[in-house]
Amino acid sequence: MSEPVTGPAEDTEIASWVRGLGIPGLVDLHVHFLPKPVLDKVWAYFDRASEHYGTEWPVHYRLPEAERIEKLREFGVRGFAPLVYPHKPEMAAWLSEWAREFADRVPEAVPTCTIYPEPGVADYVRQAIESGARAAKAHVQVGAYDPRDPLLSKAWGLLAEAGIPVIVHCGHGPIPGAHTGMDVFGEVLSAHPRLTAVLAHAGMPDYAGALELVHRYPNVHLDTTMVGTPFTERMMALPADWPARIADCAGRIVLGTDFPNIPYDYATQLRAIADWAARDDRLGERFLHSVLYEAPARLLAFTG
């Protein structure tokens, strides 16, 4: 048996670590790029994280946009989904357009869109799909909306029919929202069982509930965003047998990081994933190939 793979100790080791795995690079399904005025407000919120979350949350990659893009390239990220999300009405359409324009000028970025329960949501989702969107973001917690809202029904249907993955923050972490919970989003999946949904943060803290949805619906995936990192383990720890729990659905676990809005370096997430691979013989290096490149590349139709 080969030696178990350990993750990179620091960011400067990521690219060589990835090459050592024999994969072309990383495909990160959960990255955030936003218009500067919006991102400034997001960072200001994290500056007050102690008030909101009861813990400090220093944004590790608080850099100008061009430098953030270059960081991802240095890490060996070959493709990523720049996710945008609204917190109120009349934001989603122009954020989706901004994301499309961002992808036009950044080769590694795939076009994305977002949704909000408002009149016209089906129209701008259809337009985004026709313009080439390859992923969507639904942030139930920040948007404070009910994903079962009838205004969203047609949009969910359009995304399901197009096979576009929707990265959905519907878990209670880091703090519960008005309509978060695996049971709530489970009703959306019941109504749209063909929807390709990626449960952000593996549904934290309800990891078991998220896995139940994976087993119930063949197009449901989990992303690794912040999962298993020391920062998150202090608040929302994984079950001790997490590697064993994901072994039978390993092909539906995909890389996500929340870059740049993470309170630690990028390598920290990769070490957490490598630890899962090392702790169960059914995972190992084959799992790393899948989670870091193959599975997210398939979902995003990424061929670079």
Secondary structure, DSSP 8 states (H G I E B T S, - for coil): --------SSGGGHHHHHHHHT-S-EEEEEEE---HHHHHHHHHHHHTHHHHHSS----TT---HHHHHHHHHHHTEEEEEEE---SSTT-HHHHHHHHHHHHHH-TTB--EEE--SSTTHHHHHHHHHHTT--EEEEEHHHHT--TT-HHHHHHHHHHHHHT--EEEE-S--SS--TT-SHHHHHHHHHH-TT--EEEGGGGTT-HHHHHHHHHH-TTEEEE-TTTT-HHHHTTS---TTHHHHHGGGGGGEE----TTS-SS-HHHHHHHHHHHHHH-TTTHHHHHHIIIIIHHHHHTT---
